Amino acid sequence: MKISFLSLCFLFAAAIVSAQRVKPDVIPVANGQLSIQPIEHASFVLQAGKTTIYVDPTGGADKYTGLTAPDIILVTDIHGDHFDAASIAAVKTAKTIIVVPQVVADKMSAADKAQVIVLKNGDKKSLSGIGIAAIPMYNIPESATAMHTKGRGNGYVLNYGKKNIYISGDTQGIPEMRSLKNIDVAFVCMNLPYTMDVPEAADAVLAFAPKIVYPYHYRGKDGFSDVNKFKSLVDAGNKGIDVRLRDWYSK
């Protein structure tokens, strides 16, 4: 079988991207495994059995070269580091289901809206055997002029293989986060002035005590948050929490 020059170039480019990408983590779950592939900042890919979930896909299709196309896309909020209509259009297929808050749906094209499920805080949905609960994410103290107002965007708690996975989105250490129960894997943001600082993030994580926590979304206005400090604070408060530091900005 002959392979065209363009095909060879594509394969070579895909190999380079895959080599640069952080190696995925694999977590055992009931009857299978959950794969976690960091992409960049707020973007990552979950492989839950045969179901592929893209979380806040941004940065263009090249960021996802070599990865399985999404069955589900989750979008947390309207800001450009979470909602990128061009990236969604580039990575989705005709079968992809896009789960968004209403404020995001309002900004989507008619073509994309045909594949959308809108969830508001408190709503729940099951897709491909994966439970999806939309929960609050917002800045405190609450204000109408806050960068993230209560009820606008969604954090998410997924249930797959008897594991609960929390995705914070853009939030501070709100009561709804601190009161979470039985979280197995958490993705927690920390970047000023948009969300919270490292001590607040650590304190919130210690309150709900996930089994595993990934600091993500840690690039702020003045550079990167100190995730090593986050780890040390969490370790000092509860050595039973597995803080996993991964490079979300390697490319």
FIKOLZA-1660 file (N, C-alpha, C; in steps of 0.1 Angstrom, whole numbers, plus 5000, padded with zeros to 4 digits):
% residues 251
   i   px   py   pz ch aa at
   1 5008 4988 5000  A  M  N
   1 5000 5000 5000  A  M CA
   1 5009 5012 5000  A  M  C
   2 5006 5022 4991  A  K  N
   2 5014 5034 4990  A  K CA
   2 5008 5044 5000  A  K  C
   3 5017 5052 5006  A  I  N
   3 5013 5063 5015  A  I CA
   3 5017 5076 5009  A  I  C
   4 5008 5085 5007  A  S  N
   4 5012 5098 5001  A  S CA
   4 5021 5106 5010  A  S  C
   5 5028 5116 5003  A  F  N
   5 5037 5125 5010  A  F CA
   5 5029 5132 5021  A  F  C
   6 5017 5137 5018  A  L  N
   6 5009 5145 5027  A  L CA
   6 5006 5136 5039  A  L  C
   7 5002 5123 5037  A  S  N
   7 4999 5114 5048  A  S CA
   7 5011 5112 5057  A  S  C
   8 5023 5111 5051  A  L  N
   8 5035 5109 5059  A  L CA
   8 5038 5121 5067  A  L  C
   9 5036 5133 5061  A  C  N
   9 5037 5146 5069  A  C CA
   9 5028 5146 5081  A  C  C
  10 5015 5142 5078  A  F  N
  10 5006 5142 5089  A  F CA
  10 5009 5133 5100  A  F  C
  11 5014 5121 5096  A  L  N
  11 5018 5111 5106  A  L CA
  11 5030 5116 5114  A  L  C
  12 5039 5122 5107  A  F  N
  12 5051 5127 5114  A  F CA
  12 5047 5138 5124  A  F  C
  13 5038 5147 5120  A  A  N
  13 5034 5158 5128  A  A CA
  13 5026 5153 5140  A  A  C
  14 5018 5143 5138  A  A  N
  14 5011 5137 5149  A  A CA
  14 5020 5130 5159  A  A  C
  15 5031 5124 5154  A  A  N
  15 5040 5117 5163  A  A CA
  15 5048 5128 5172  A  A  C
  16 5051 5140 5166  A  I  N
  16 5057 5150 5173  A  I CA
  16 5048 5155 5184  A  I  C
  17 5035 5158 5181  A  V  N
  17 5026 5163 5191  A  V CA
  17 5024 5153 5202  A  V  C
  18 5023 5140 5199  A  S  N
  18 5021 5130 5209  A  S CA
  18 5033 5129 5218  A  S  C
  19 5045 5131 5212  A  A  N
  19 5058 5130 5220  A  A CA
  19 5059 5142 5230  A  A  C
  20 5054 5153 5226  A  Q  N
  20 5054 5165 5234  A  Q CA
  20 5043 5165 5245  A  Q  C
  21 5033 5157 5243  A  R  N
  21 5021 5157 5252  A  R CA
  21 5025 5149 5265  A  R  C
  22 5020 5155 5276  A  V  N
  22 5023 5148 5289  A  V CA
  22 5016 5134 5288  A  V  C
  23 5023 5124 5294  A  K  N
  23 5018 5110 5294  A  K CA
  23 5005 5110 5302  A  K  C
  24 4995 5103 5297  A  P  N
  24 4982 5103 5305  A  P CA
  24 4984 5094 5318  A  P  C
  25 4976 5098 5328  A  D  N
  25 4974 5090 5340  A  D CA
  25 4963 5080 5337  A  D  C
  26 4964 5068 5343  A  V  N
  26 4954 5058 5342  A  V CA
  26 4950 5054 5356  A  V  C
  27 4937 5055 5359  A  I  N
  27 4932 5052 5372  A  I CA
  27 4922 5040 5371  A  I  C
  28 4924 5030 5379  A  P  N
  28 4915 5018 5378  A  P CA
  28 4901 5022 5383  A  P  C
  29 4891 5018 5376  A  V  N
  29 4877 5020 5381  A  V CA
  29 4870 5006 5380  A  V  C
  30 4857 5006 5384  A  A  N
  30 4850 4993 5384  A  A CA
  30 4848 4989 5369  A  A  C
  31 4853 4977 5366  A  N  N
  31 4851 4971 5353  A  N CA
  31 4859 4979 5342  A  N  C
  32 4870 4985 5346  A  G  N
  32 4878 4992 5335  A  G CA
  32 4888 5002 5341  A  G  C
  33 4890 5012 5333  A  Q  N
  33 4899 5023 5337  A  Q CA
  33 4895 5036 5332  A  Q  C
  34 4900 5046 5339  A  L  N
  34 4898 5060 5335  A  L CA
  34 4912 5066 5331  A  L  C
  35 4913 5071 5319  A  S  N
  35 4925 5077 5314  A  S CA
  35 4924 5093 5315  A  S  C
  36 4934 5099 5320  A  I  N
  36 4934 5114 5321  A  I CA
  36 4945 5120 5313  A  I  C
  37 4942 5127 5303  A  Q  N
  37 4952 5133 5294  A  Q CA
  37 4952 5148 5295  A  Q  C
  38 4961 5154 5303  A  P  N
  38 4962 5169 5303  A  P CA
  38 4965 5174 5289  A  P  C
  39 4959 5185 5285  A  I  N
  39 4961 5192 5272  A  I CA
  39 4968 5205 5275  A  I  C
  40 4961 5215 5280  A  E  N
  40 4967 5228 5284  A  E CA
  40 4957 5236 5292  A  E  C
  41 4962 5242 5303  A  H  N
  41 4954 5251 5311  A  H CA
  41 4941 5245 5317  A  H  C
  42 4930 5248 5311  A  A  N
  42 4917 5242 5315  A  A CA
  42 4913 5230 5307  A  A  C
  43 4920 5227 5297  A  S  N
  43 4916 5216 5287  A  S CA
  43 4923 5203 5290  A  S  C
  44 4914 5192 5290  A  F  N
  44 4920 5179 5292  A  F CA
  44 4910 5169 5286  A  F  C
  45 4914 5157 5284  A  V  N
  45 4906 5146 5278  A  V CA
  45 4905 5134 5288  A  V  C
  46 4893 5130 5290  A  L  N
  46 4891 5118 5298  A  L CA
  46 4886 5106 5289  A  L  C
  47 4893 5095 5290  A  Q  N
  47 4888 5083 5283  A  Q CA
  47 4882 5074 5293  A  Q  C
  48 4869 5073 5293  A  A  N
  48 4861 5065 5303  A  A CA
  48 4856 5053 5295  A  A  C
  49 4864 5042 5296  A  G  N
  49 4860 5030 5288  A  G CA
  49 4861 5034 5273  A  G  C
  50 4850 5032 5266  A  K  N
  50 4849 5035 5252  A  K CA
  50 4844 5049 5249  A  K  C
  51 4842 5057 5260  A  T  N
  51 4837 5070 5258  A  T CA
  51 4848 5081 5260  A  T  C
  52 4849 5090 5251  A  T  N
  52 4859 5100 5251  A  T CA
  52 4853 5114 5254  A  T  C
  53 4858 5120 5265  A  I  N
  53 4852 5133 5269  A  I CA
  53 4863 5144 5268  A  I  C
  54 4860 5154 5261  A  Y  N
  54 4869 5166 5260  A  Y CA
  54 4863 5177 5270  A  Y  C
  55 4871 5181 5279  A  V  N
  55 4867 5192 5288  A  V CA
  55 4873 5205 5284  A  V  C
  56 4865 5215 5281  A  D  N
  56 4869 5228 5277  A  D CA
  56 4879 5228 5266  A  D  C
  57 4876 5222 5255  A  P  N
  57 4887 5221 5244  A  P CA
  57 4889 5235 5238  A  P  C
  58 4902 5239 5238  A  T  N
  58 4906 5252 5232  A  T CA
  58 4919 5250 5225  A  T  C
  59 4924 5260 5218  A  G  N
  59 4937 5259 5212  A  G CA
  59 4938 5253 5198  A  G  C
  60 4927 5249 5193  A  G  N
  60 4927 5244 5179  A  G CA
  60 4929 5229 5179  A  G  C
  61 4926 5223 5167  A  A  N
  61 4926 5209 5165  A  A CA
  61 4940 5202 5167  A  A  C
  62 4950 5210 5165  A  D  N
  62 4964 5204 5166  A  D CA
  62 4967 5199 5180  A  D  C
  63 4961 5206 5190  A  K  N
  63 4963 5202 5204  A  K CA
  63 4958 5187 5207  A  K  C
  64 4949 5183 5198  A  Y  N
  64 4942 5170 5200  A  Y CA
  64 4946 5159 5190  A  Y  C
  65 4957 5163 5182  A  T  N
  65 4962 5153 5172  A  T CA
  65 4965 5140 5178  A  T  C
  66 4960 5129 5172  A  G  N
  66 4963 5116 5177  A  G CA
  66 4954 5111 5188  A  G  C
  67 4945 5119 5193  A  L  N
  67 4935 5115 5203  A  L CA
  67 4922 5111 5196  A  L  C
  68 4915 5102 5203  A  T  N
  68 4901 5098 5198  A  T CA
  68 4892 5110 5198  A  T  C
  69 4884 5112 5188  A  A  N
  69 4874 5123 5187  A  A CA
  69 4864 5122 5199  A  A  C
  70 4859 5133 5203  A  P  N
  70 4850 5133 5215  A  P CA
  70 4836 5127 5213  A  P  C
  71 4832 5119 5222  A  D  N
  71 4818 5115 5222  A  D CA
  71 4810 5126 5230  A  D  C
  72 4817 5132 5240  A  I  N
  72 4811 5142 5248  A  I CA
  72 4821 5154 5249  A  I  C
  73 4816 5166 5248  A  I  N
  73 4824 5178 5251  A  I CA
  73 4817 5185 5263  A  I  C
  74 4824 5188 5273  A  L  N
  74 4819 5196 5285  A  L CA
  74 4825 5210 5284  A  L  C
  75 4817 5220 5285  A  V  N
  75 4821 5234 5285  A  V CA
  75 4817 5240 5298  A  V  C
  76 4825 5247 5306  A  T  N
  76 4822 5252 5319  A  T CA
  76 4817 5267 5318  A  T  C
  77 4823 5275 5309  A  D  N
  77 4819 5289 5310  A  D CA
  77 4822 5296 5296  A  D  C
  78 4819 5309 5296  A  I  N
  78 4820 5316 5283  A  I CA
  78 4834 5322 5280  A  I  C
  79 4843 5322 5289  A  H  N
  79 4856 5329 5287  A  H CA
  79 4864 5320 5277  A  H  C
  80 4873 5327 5270  A  G  N
  80 4880 5321 5259  A  G CA
  80 4889 5309 5262  A  G  C
  81 4893 5308 5275  A  D  N
  81 4901 5297 5279  A  D CA
  81 4893 5285 5283  A  D  C
  82 4879 5286 5281  A  H  N
  82 4870 5275 5283  A  H CA
  82 4861 5272 5271  A  H  C
  83 4856 5283 5265  A  F  N
  83 4848 5281 5254  A  F CA
  83 4854 5287 5241  A  F  C
  84 4858 5278 5232  A  D  N
  84 4864 5282 5219  A  D CA
  84 4856 5275 5208  A  D  C
  85 4847 5283 5202  A  A  N
  85 4838 5277 5192  A  A CA
  85 4846 5271 5180  A  A  C
  86 4857 5277 5176  A  A  N
  86 4864 5272 5165  A  A CA
  86 4870 5258 5169  A  A  C
  87 4875 5257 5181  A  S  N
  87 4881 5244 5185  A  S CA
  87 4870 5233 5186  A  S  C
  88 4859 5237 5191  A  I  N
  88 4848 5227 5192  A  I CA
  88 4844 5222 5178  A  I  C
  89 4843 5232 5169  A  A  N
  89 4839 5228 5155  A  A CA
  89 4850 5219 5149  A  A  C
  90 4862 5221 5152  A  A  N
  90 4873 5214 5146  A  A CA
  90 4874 5200 5151  A  A  C
  91 4871 5198 5164  A  V  N
  91 4873 5184 5170  A  V CA
  91 4860 5176 5171  A  V  C
  92 4848 5182 5170  A  K  N
  92 4836 5174 5172  A  K CA
  92 4833 5166 5159  A  K  C
  93 4825 5156 5161  A  T  N
  93 4820 5148 5150  A  T CA
  93 4804 5150 5150  A  T  C
  94 4798 5144 5140  A  A  N
  94 4783 5145 5140  A  A CA
  94 4776 5139 5151  A  A  C
  95 4783 5130 5158  A  K  N
  95 4777 5122 5170  A  K CA
  95 4781 5128 5183  A  K  C
  96 4789 5139 5183  A  T  N
  96 4794 5144 5196  A  T CA
  96 4782 5152 5203  A  T  C
  97 4781 5149 5216  A  I  N
  97 4771 5157 5224  A  I CA
  97 4779 5167 5232  A  I  C
  98 4774 5180 5232  A  I  N
  98 4781 5191 5238  A  I CA
  98 4773 5196 5250  A  I  C
  99 4778 5195 5262  A  V  N
  99 4771 5198 5274  A  V CA
  99 4776 5212 5279  A  V  C
 100 4767 5221 5280  A  V  N
 100 4771 5235 5283  A  V CA
 100 4761 5242 5292  A  V  C
 101 4765 5253 5299  A  P  N
 101 4755 5261 5305  A  P CA
 101 4748 5270 5295  A  P  C
 102 4737 5276 5299  A  Q  N
 102 4729 5283 5289  A  Q CA
 102 4736 5295 5283  A  Q  C
 103 4745 5302 5291  A  V  N
 103 4752 5313 5286  A  V CA
 103 4761 5309 5274  A  V  C
 104 4766 5297 5275  A  V  N
 104 4775 5292 5264  A  V CA
 104 4766 5289 5252  A  V  C
 105 4755 5282 5254  A  A  N
 105 4746 5278 5243  A  A CA
 105 4742 5291 5235  A  A  C
 106 4740 5302 5242  A  D  N
 106 4735 5314 5236  A  D CA
 106 4745 5320 5226  A  D  C
 107 4758 5316 5228  A  K  N
 107 4768 5321 5219  A  K CA
 107 4772 5311 5208  A  K  C
 108 4765 5300 5207  A  M  N
 108 4769 5289 5198  A  M CA
 108 4762 5291 5185  A  M  C
 109 4768 5285 5174  A  S  N
 109 4761 5286 5161  A  S CA
 109 4749 5276 5161  A  S  C
 110 4741 5278 5151  A  A  N
 110 4729 5269 5150  A  A CA
 110 4733 5255 5147  A  A  C
 111 4744 5253 5140  A  A  N
 111 4749 5239 5137  A  A CA
 111 4754 5232 5150  A  A  C
 112 4761 5240 5159  A  D  N
 112 4765 5234 5171  A  D CA
 112 4754 5232 5181  A  D  C
 113 4744 5241 5181  A  K  N
 113 4733 5240 5190  A  K CA
 113 4725 5227 5188  A  K  C
 114 4725 5222 5176  A  A  N
 114 4718 5210 5173  A  A CA
 114 4723 5198 5181  A  A  C
 115 4736 5199 5186  A  Q  N
 115 4742 5189 5193  A  Q CA
 115 4743 5192 5208  A  Q  C
 116 4737 5202 5213  A  V  N
 116 4739 5207 5226  A  V CA
 116 4728 5202 5236  A  V  C
 117 4733 5199 5248  A  I  N
 117 4724 5197 5260  A  I CA
 117 4728 5208 5270  A  I  C
 118 4718 5216 5274  A  V  N
 118 4720 5227 5283  A  V CA
 118 4717 5222 5298  A  V  C
 119 4727 5224 5306  A  L  N
 119 4725 5220 5321  A  L CA
 119 4727 5233 5329  A  L  C
 120 4719 5235 5338  A  K  N
 120 4721 5246 5348  A  K CA
 120 4725 5240 5361  A  K  C
 121 4730 5248 5370  A  N  N
 121 4735 5244 5383  A  N CA
 121 4724 5235 5389  A  N  C
 122 4727 5223 5394  A  G  N
 122 4717 5214 5400  A  G CA
 122 4712 5204 5390  A  G  C
 123 4713 5206 5377  A  D  N
 123 4708 5196 5368  A  D CA
 123 4717 5184 5367  A  D  C
 124 4711 5172 5363  A  K  N
 124 4719 5160 5361  A  K CA
 124 4714 5153 5348  A  K  C
 125 4724 5146 5342  A  K  N
 125 4722 5139 5330  A  K CA
 125 4730 5127 5329  A  K  C
 126 4725 5116 5323  A  S  N
 126 4734 5104 5321  A  S CA
 126 4736 5103 5306  A  S  C
 127 4748 5102 5302  A  L  N
 127 4752 5100 5288  A  L CA
 127 4762 5089 5287  A  L  C
 128 4759 5079 5279  A  S  N
 128 4768 5067 5276  A  S CA
 128 4772 5061 5290  A  S  C
 129 4763 5060 5299  A  G  N
 129 4765 5054 5312  A  G CA
 129 4773 5062 5321  A  G  C
 130 4776 5075 5318  A  I  N
 130 4783 5084 5327  A  I CA
 130 4774 5095 5332  A  I  C
 131 4773 5095 5345  A  G  N
 131 4765 5105 5352  A  G CA
 131 4772 5119 5351  A  G  C
 132 4764 5129 5348  A  I  N
 132 4770 5143 5347  A  I CA
 132 4761 5152 5356  A  I  C
 133 4766 5158 5366  A  A  N
 133 4759 5167 5375  A  A CA
 133 4766 5181 5373  A  A  C
 134 4758 5191 5370  A  A  N
 134 4763 5205 5369  A  A CA
 134 4761 5211 5383  A  A  C
 135 4773 5217 5388  A  I  N
 135 4773 5224 5401  A  I CA
 135 4778 5238 5400  A  I  C
 136 4776 5246 5410  A  P  N
 136 4780 5260 5409  A  P CA
 136 4795 5262 5408  A  P  C
 137 4799 5273 5402  A  M  N
 137 4813 5278 5402  A  M CA
 137 4812 5293 5401  A  M  C
 138 4819 5300 5411  A  Y  N
 138 4817 5315 5411  A  Y CA
 138 4828 5321 5420  A  Y  C
 139 4829 5334 5419  A  N  N
 139 4838 5341 5428  A  N CA
 139 4831 5346 5440  A  N  C
 140 4838 5346 5451  A  I  N
 140 4833 5352 5464  A  I CA
 140 4842 5363 5469  A  I  C
 141 4836 5373 5475  A  P  N
 141 4821 5375 5478  A  P CA
 141 4813 5376 5465  A  P  C
 142 4801 5371 5466  A  E  N
 142 4793 5372 5454  A  E CA
 142 4790 5387 5450  A  E  C
 143 4791 5390 5437  A  S  N
 143 4788 5403 5432  A  S CA
 143 4784 5402 5417  A  S  C
 144 4775 5412 5414  A  A  N
 144 4770 5412 5400  A  A CA
 144 4781 5416 5390  A  A  C
 145 4792 5421 5395  A  T  N
 145 4803 5425 5386  A  T CA
 145 4815 5416 5387  A  T  C
 146 4813 5405 5394  A  A  N
 146 4824 5395 5395  A  A CA
 146 4827 5389 5382  A  A  C
 147 4839 5384 5380  A  M  N
 147 4843 5378 5367  A  M CA
 147 4835 5365 5365  A  M  C
 148 4831 5358 5376  A  H  N
 148 4823 5346 5375  A  H CA
 148 4812 5347 5385  A  H  C
 149 4800 5349 5380  A  T  N
 149 4788 5351 5389  A  T CA
 149 4781 5338 5391  A  T  C
 150 4775 5336 5402  A  K  N
 150 4769 5324 5406  A  K CA
 150 4757 5321 5396  A  K  C
 151 4757 5308 5391  A  G  N
 151 4746 5304 5382  A  G CA
 151 4749 5305 5368  A  G  C
 152 4760 5313 5364  A  R  N
 152 4763 5315 5350  A  R CA
 152 4770 5302 5344  A  R  C
 153 4781 5298 5351  A  G  N
 153 4789 5287 5345  A  G CA
 153 4786 5274 5354  A  G  C
 154 4792 5263 5349  A  N  N
 154 4791 5250 5356  A  N CA
 154 4804 5245 5359  A  N  C
 155 4805 5240 5372  A  G  N
 155 4815 5230 5375  A  G CA
 155 4807 5216 5372  A  G  C
 156 4815 5205 5372  A  Y  N
 156 4808 5193 5369  A  Y CA
 156 4813 5182 5379  A  Y  C
 157 4804 5173 5382  A  V  N
 157 4808 5161 5389  A  V CA
 157 4803 5149 5380  A  V  C
 158 4813 5141 5376  A  L  N
 158 4810 5130 5367  A  L CA
 158 4811 5117 5376  A  L  C
 159 4802 5107 5372  A  N  N
 159 4803 5094 5379  A  N CA
 159 4805 5084 5368  A  N  C
 160 4816 5077 5369  A  Y  N
 160 4819 5066 5360  A  Y CA
 160 4827 5055 5367  A  Y  C
 161 4822 5043 5365  A  G  N
 161 4829 5031 5371  A  G CA
 161 4830 5032 5386  A  G  C
 162 4819 5037 5393  A  K  N
 162 4818 5039 5407  A  K CA
 162 4829 5049 5413  A  K  C
 163 4833 5058 5404  A  K  N
 163 4842 5069 5408  A  K CA
 163 4836 5082 5405  A  K  C
 164 4838 5092 5414  A  N  N
 164 4833 5105 5412  A  N CA
 164 4844 5115 5409  A  N  C
 165 4842 5122 5398  A  I  N
 165 4853 5131 5393  A  I CA
 165 4847 5145 5393  A  I  C
 166 4854 5154 5400  A  Y  N
 166 4850 5168 5401  A  Y CA
 166 4859 5177 5392  A  Y  C
 167 4852 5185 5384  A  I  N
 167 4859 5195 5376  A  I CA
 167 4854 5209 5381  A  I  C
 168 4864 5216 5386  A  S  N
 168 4860 5229 5393  A  S CA
 168 4855 5240 5384  A  S  C
 169 4861 5241 5372  A  G  N
 169 4859 5253 5364  A  G CA
 169 4864 5265 5371  A  G  C
 170 4860 5277 5367  A  D  N
 170 4865 5289 5373  A  D CA
 170 4858 5292 5386  A  D  C
 171 4864 5290 5397  A  T  N
 171 4857 5292 5410  A  T CA
 171 4867 5295 5421  A  T  C
 172 4861 5300 5432  A  Q  N
 172 4869 5300 5444  A  Q CA
 172 4865 5289 5453  A  Q  C
 173 4870 5289 5466  A  G  N
 173 4867 5278 5475  A  G CA
 173 4853 5279 5481  A  G  C
 174 4843 5278 5472  A  I  N
 174 4829 5281 5476  A  I CA
 174 4823 5270 5485  A  I  C
 175 4812 5273 5492  A  P  N
 175 4806 5263 5501  A  P CA
 175 4803 5250 5493  A  P  C
 176 4798 5252 5481  A  E  N
 176 4794 5240 5473  A  E CA
 176 4806 5231 5470  A  E  C
 177 4818 5236 5469  A  M  N
 177 4830 5228 5467  A  M CA
 177 4834 5222 5480  A  M  C
 178 4834 5230 5490  A  R  N
 178 4839 5225 5503  A  R CA
 178 4830 5214 5509  A  R  C
 179 4817 5213 5505  A  S  N
 179 4808 5203 5510  A  S CA
 179 4807 5191 5501  A  S  C
 180 4815 5190 5491  A  L  N
 180 4814 5178 5482  A  L CA
 180 4818 5166 5491  A  L  C
 181 4812 5154 5487  A  K  N
 181 4814 5142 5494  A  K CA
 181 4819 5131 5484  A  K  C
 182 4827 5122 5489  A  N  N
 182 4831 5110 5481  A  N CA
 182 4837 5113 5467  A  N  C
 183 4845 5123 5466  A  I  N
 183 4852 5126 5454  A  I CA
 183 4864 5118 5453  A  I  C
 184 4865 5111 5442  A  D  N
 184 4877 5103 5440  A  D CA
 184 4888 5110 5432  A  D  C
 185 4885 5118 5423  A  V  N
 185 4894 5126 5415  A  V CA
 185 4889 5140 5413  A  V  C
 186 4898 5150 5416  A  A  N
 186 4894 5164 5415  A  A CA
 186 4903 5172 5407  A  A  C
 187 4898 5181 5399  A  F  N
 187 4906 5190 5391  A  F CA
 187 4903 5204 5397  A  F  C
 188 4913 5210 5403  A  V  N
 188 4910 5223 5410  A  V CA
 188 4918 5234 5405  A  V  C
 189 4912 5245 5402  A  C  N
 189 4918 5257 5396  A  C CA
 189 4925 5265 5407  A  C  C
 190 4935 5273 5403  A  M  N
 190 4941 5283 5412  A  M CA
 190 4949 5293 5404  A  M  C
 191 4943 5304 5401  A  N  N
 191 4950 5315 5394  A  N CA
 191 4944 5329 5397  A  N  C
 192 4952 5337 5402  A  L  N
 192 4947 5351 5405  A  L CA
 192 4949 5360 5393  A  L  C
 193 4940 5369 5390  A  P  N
 193 4929 5373 5399  A  P CA
 193 4916 5367 5395  A  P  C
 194 4916 5356 5388  A  Y  N
 194 4904 5351 5382  A  Y CA
 194 4897 5341 5391  A  Y  C
 195 4904 5333 5398  A  T  N
 195 4898 5323 5407  A  T CA
 195 4903 5325 5421  A  T  C
 196 4912 5316 5426  A  M  N
 196 4916 5317 5440  A  M CA
 196 4931 5315 5440  A  M  C
 197 4937 5319 5452  A  D  N
 197 4951 5317 5453  A  D CA
 197 4954 5303 5459  A  D  C
 198 4967 5300 5460  A  V  N
 198 4971 5286 5464  A  V CA
 198 4966 5283 5478  A  V  C
 199 4968 5291 5488  A  P  N
 199 4963 5287 5502  A  P CA
 199 4948 5285 5502  A  P  C
 200 4940 5293 5495  A  E  N
 200 4925 5291 5495  A  E CA
 200 4922 5278 5488  A  E  C
 201 4929 5275 5477  A  A  N
 201 4926 5262 5470  A  A CA
 201 4930 5250 5479  A  A  C
 202 4941 5251 5486  A  A  N
 202 4945 5240 5495  A  A CA
 202 4935 5238 5506  A  A  C
 203 4931 5249 5512  A  D  N
 203 4921 5249 5523  A  D CA
 203 4908 5242 5518  A  D  C
 204 4903 5246 5506  A  A  N
 204 4891 5240 5501  A  A CA
 204 4893 5225 5498  A  A  C
 205 4904 5221 5493  A  V  N
 205 4906 5207 5490  A  V CA
 205 4907 5199 5503  A  V  C
 206 4913 5205 5513  A  L  N
 206 4913 5198 5526  A  L CA
 206 4899 5196 5532  A  L  C
 207 4890 5206 5529  A  A  N
 207 4877 5205 5534  A  A CA
 207 4869 5193 5528  A  A  C
 208 4871 5191 5514  A  F  N
 208 4863 5180 5508  A  F CA
 208 4871 5167 5506  A  F  C
 209 4884 5168 5508  A  A  N
 209 4893 5156 5508  A  A CA
 209 4891 5146 5497  A  A  C
 210 4893 5150 5485  A  P  N
 210 4893 5140 5474  A  P CA
 210 4904 5130 5475  A  P  C
 211 4903 5119 5470  A  K  N
 211 4914 5109 5471  A  K CA
 211 4926 5113 5462  A  K  C
 212 4923 5119 5451  A  I  N
 212 4933 5124 5441  A  I CA
 212 4930 5138 5437  A  I  C
 213 4939 5147 5437  A  V  N
 213 4936 5160 5432  A  V CA
 213 4947 5165 5422  A  V  C
 214 4943 5170 5411  A  Y  N
 214 4952 5176 5401  A  Y CA
 214 4950 5192 5402  A  Y  C
 215 4960 5199 5406  A  P  N
 215 4960 5213 5403  A  P CA
 215 4961 5216 5388  A  P  C
 216 4951 5223 5383  A  Y  N
 216 4951 5227 5369  A  Y CA
 216 4947 5241 5368  A  Y  C
 217 4947 5247 5355  A  H  N
 217 4942 5260 5354  A  H CA
 217 4950 5270 5363  A  H  C
 218 4963 5268 5363  A  Y  N
 218 4971 5276 5373  A  Y CA
 218 4980 5287 5367  A  Y  C
 219 4977 5291 5355  A  R  N
 219 4983 5302 5349  A  R CA
 219 4975 5315 5351  A  R  C
 220 4980 5325 5358  A  G  N
 220 4973 5337 5361  A  G CA
 220 4978 5349 5354  A  G  C
 221 4974 5361 5359  A  K  N
 221 4978 5373 5353  A  K CA
 221 4993 5376 5354  A  K  C
 222 4999 5371 5365  A  D  N
 222 5013 5374 5367  A  D CA
 222 5021 5361 5366  A  D  C
 223 5017 5352 5359  A  G  N
 223 5025 5339 5357  A  G CA
 223 5018 5327 5363  A  G  C
 224 5026 5317 5367  A  F  N
 224 5021 5305 5372  A  F CA
 224 5019 5305 5387  A  F  C
 225 5009 5299 5392  A  S  N
 225 5007 5297 5406  A  S CA
 225 5017 5286 5411  A  S  C
 226 5021 5286 5423  A  D  N
 226 5031 5277 5429  A  D CA
 226 5024 5264 5433  A  D  C
 227 5023 5255 5423  A  V  N
 227 5016 5242 5426  A  V CA
 227 5024 5234 5436  A  V  C
 228 5037 5236 5437  A  N  N
 228 5045 5228 5447  A  N CA
 228 5041 5233 5461  A  N  C
 229 5038 5246 5463  A  K  N
 229 5033 5251 5476  A  K CA
 229 5019 5245 5479  A  K  C
 230 5011 5244 5468  A  F  N
 230 4998 5238 5470  A  F CA
 230 5000 5224 5475  A  F  C
 231 5008 5216 5469  A  K  N
 231 5011 5202 5473  A  K CA
 231 5015 5202 5488  A  K  C
 232 5025 5210 5491  A  S  N
 232 5030 5210 5505  A  S CA
 232 5019 5213 5515  A  S  C
 233 5010 5223 5512  A  L  N
 233 5000 5227 5521  A  L CA
 233 4990 5215 5523  A  L  C
 234 4986 5209 5512  A  V  N
 234 4977 5197 5513  A  V CA
 234 4983 5186 5520  A  V  C
 235 4996 5183 5517  A  D  N
 235 5003 5172 5523  A  D CA
 235 5003 5174 5539  A  D  C
 236 5006 5187 5543  A  A  N
 236 5007 5190 5557  A  A CA
 236 4993 5188 5564  A  A  C
 237 4983 5190 5557  A  G  N
 237 4969 5189 5563  A  G CA
 237 4963 5176 5562  A  G  C
 238 4967 5168 5552  A  N  N
 238 4961 5154 5550  A  N CA
 238 4970 5146 5540  A  N  C
 239 4978 5138 5546  A  K  N
 239 4987 5130 5537  A  K CA
 239 4980 5119 5529  A  K  C
 240 4967 5117 5533  A  G  N
 240 4959 5107 5525  A  G CA
 240 4954 5112 5512  A  G  C
 241 4956 5125 5509  A  I  N
 241 4952 5131 5496  A  I CA
 241 4964 5130 5487  A  I  C
 242 4962 5124 5475  A  D  N
 242 4973 5122 5465  A  D CA
 242 4973 5134 5456  A  D  C
 243 4982 5143 5458  A  V  N
 243 4983 5155 5450  A  V CA
 243 4992 5152 5438  A  V  C
 244 4987 5153 5426  A  R  N
 244 4994 5149 5414  A  R CA
 244 4997 5161 5406  A  R  C
 245 5010 5164 5405  A  L  N
 245 5014 5176 5397  A  L CA
 245 5018 5171 5383  A  L  C
 246 5011 5177 5374  A  R  N
 246 5014 5174 5359  A  R CA
 246 5016 5187 5352  A  R  C
 247 5024 5187 5341  A  D  N
 247 5027 5199 5334  A  D CA
 247 5016 5202 5324  A  D  C
 248 5008 5212 5327  A  W  N
 248 4996 5215 5318  A  W CA
 248 5000 5226 5308  A  W  C
 249 5013 5229 5307  A  Y  N
 249 5018 5240 5298  A  Y CA
 249 5031 5236 5291  A  Y  C
 250 5031 5223 5287  A  S  N
 250 5044 5218 5281  A  S CA
 250 5045 5221 5267  A  S  C
 251 5034 5225 5260  A  K  N
 251 5035 5228 5246  A  K CA
 251 5032 5243 5243  A  K  C
% end
